[in-house]
Amino acid sequence: MDAEERKAIEEGDELRLDFGKLEKAVANSPGIIPVAVQDADTGEVILLAYVNQEALKRAIETRTAVFWSTSRNELWEKGSRSGNRFDLVEVRVNCEQNSLLFRVRPRRGGICHTVNREGRPRNCFYRRLDFETGKLINLDP
């Protein structure tokens, strides 16, 4: 994906859902399960990622949010590059044991790789769908 297409997806107002993401992720990274990431203090859902056994083990050992990057096919400690790390407070398992919930505490600042106009990182769920127009509305421009 080139920079222009990435910008259209991350900043645009058109709904361009990637319905093939999970299929590609599982094909390229077998042995992964989804993990919803929730701020332990606010209850806000802030990220959706994937873990494999190695990522889960590392997360538990280090008490930090560690995932499996399906795009890079490697372990990904959230914030290792940006400094926006998460302390892992709790791990919950769903009833079928095929997905997890990480309750985390962000160490500082924002959490997403995208930033608003002021240059501050945002929550990954910074747009909402307008039911009437089908357009995306940026809640943190």
C-alpha positions as CSV (number, residue, x, y, z in Angstrom):
1,M,0.0,0.0,0.0
2,D,1.5,3.4,-1.0
3,A,1.4,6.5,1.3
4,E,-1.5,8.0,-0.5
5,E,-3.7,4.9,-0.1
6,R,-2.7,4.6,3.5
7,K,-3.6,8.3,4.1
8,A,-7.0,7.7,2.5
9,I,-7.7,4.8,4.7
10,E,-6.4,6.4,7.9
11,E,-7.6,9.9,7.4
12,G,-10.4,9.8,4.8
13,D,-14.1,9.9,5.4
14,E,-14.9,7.0,3.1
15,L,-15.7,3.6,4.7
16,R,-13.1,1.2,3.2
17,L,-13.2,-1.9,5.4
18,D,-10.6,-4.6,4.9
19,F,-12.8,-7.7,5.0
20,G,-9.8,-9.8,3.8
21,K,-7.5,-8.8,6.7
22,L,-8.3,-11.7,9.0
23,E,-8.1,-14.3,6.1
24,K,-4.7,-12.9,5.1
25,A,-3.5,-12.7,8.7
26,V,-4.4,-16.3,9.5
27,A,-2.9,-17.5,6.2
28,N,0.4,-15.7,6.8
29,S,0.5,-16.1,10.6
30,P,-1.0,-19.4,11.6
31,G,-1.7,-19.9,15.3
32,I,-3.0,-16.4,16.1
33,I,-6.1,-15.3,17.9
34,P,-7.6,-11.8,18.2
35,V,-7.1,-9.7,21.3
36,A,-9.2,-6.7,22.2
37,V,-7.3,-4.1,24.2
38,Q,-9.1,-2.0,26.8
39,D,-7.9,0.8,28.9
40,A,-8.2,-0.6,32.5
41,D,-9.0,2.9,33.9
42,T,-11.6,4.2,31.5
43,G,-13.0,1.0,30.0
44,E,-12.5,2.4,26.5
45,V,-11.6,-0.1,23.8
46,I,-8.4,1.2,22.3
47,L,-7.0,-1.4,19.9
48,L,-7.6,-4.7,18.3
49,A,-4.6,-6.9,17.7
50,Y,-3.5,-10.6,17.5
51,V,-1.4,-12.8,19.7
52,N,0.2,-16.2,19.2
53,Q,1.5,-18.4,22.0
54,E,4.9,-16.6,22.0
55,A,3.4,-13.1,22.2
56,L,1.1,-14.1,25.0
57,K,3.9,-15.7,26.9
58,R,6.1,-12.6,26.5
59,A,3.2,-10.4,27.5
60,I,2.7,-12.3,30.7
61,E,6.4,-12.5,31.5
62,T,7.0,-8.8,31.0
63,R,3.6,-7.5,32.0
64,T,3.5,-5.3,28.9
65,A,1.3,-5.5,25.9
66,V,3.0,-7.8,23.3
67,F,1.3,-8.9,20.1
68,W,2.0,-10.7,16.9
69,S,2.3,-8.3,14.0
70,T,0.5,-9.9,11.1
71,S,1.9,-7.3,8.7
72,R,5.6,-7.8,9.7
73,N,5.3,-11.5,10.9
74,E,7.1,-10.7,14.2
75,L,6.6,-10.0,17.8
76,W,5.4,-6.5,18.4
77,E,5.7,-4.8,21.8
78,K,3.2,-1.9,21.5
79,G,5.1,1.3,21.8
80,S,8.6,-0.1,21.4
81,R,9.2,2.5,18.7
82,S,6.9,5.4,19.7
83,G,7.3,5.1,23.5
84,N,3.5,4.6,23.9
85,R,3.8,1.3,25.8
86,F,1.0,-0.4,27.7
87,D,1.4,-2.0,31.1
88,L,-0.6,-5.3,31.1
89,V,-3.0,-5.2,34.1
90,E,-5.1,-8.3,33.3
91,V,-5.8,-10.9,30.7
92,R,-9.3,-12.3,30.2
93,V,-10.3,-15.2,28.0
94,N,-13.7,-15.6,26.2
95,C,-16.0,-18.5,26.8
96,E,-14.8,-20.5,23.7
97,Q,-11.1,-19.7,24.4
98,N,-10.6,-18.3,20.9
99,S,-10.0,-14.6,21.8
100,L,-8.6,-12.5,24.6
101,L,-9.1,-9.2,26.3
102,F,-6.0,-7.4,27.5
103,R,-6.8,-4.7,30.1
104,V,-3.9,-2.3,29.9
105,R,-2.7,1.0,31.3
106,P,-1.0,3.3,28.8
107,R,2.2,4.5,30.2
108,R,2.0,7.9,28.5
109,G,0.2,9.9,25.9
110,G,-1.7,8.5,23.0
111,I,-1.8,5.0,21.8
112,C,-2.2,5.0,18.0
113,H,0.4,5.4,15.3
114,T,-1.9,8.1,13.8
115,V,-1.9,11.6,15.1
116,N,-4.3,14.5,15.2
117,R,-3.7,18.0,13.9
118,E,-1.8,18.9,17.0
119,G,0.5,15.9,16.4
120,R,-0.8,14.0,19.4
121,P,-1.4,10.2,19.1
122,R,-5.1,9.3,19.2
123,N,-7.1,6.3,20.2
124,C,-7.2,3.8,17.3
125,F,-11.0,4.1,17.2
126,Y,-11.1,7.9,16.4
127,R,-13.8,7.9,13.7
128,R,-17.5,7.0,13.9
129,L,-19.8,6.0,11.1
130,D,-22.6,8.4,10.3
131,F,-25.6,6.2,9.7
132,E,-27.4,8.7,7.5
133,T,-24.5,9.5,5.1
134,G,-22.3,6.4,5.4
135,K,-19.4,8.8,5.9
136,L,-16.8,8.6,8.6
137,I,-16.6,11.4,11.1
138,N,-13.3,12.1,12.7
139,L,-13.7,12.6,16.4
140,D,-10.1,13.7,17.0
141,P,-9.0,15.6,13.9
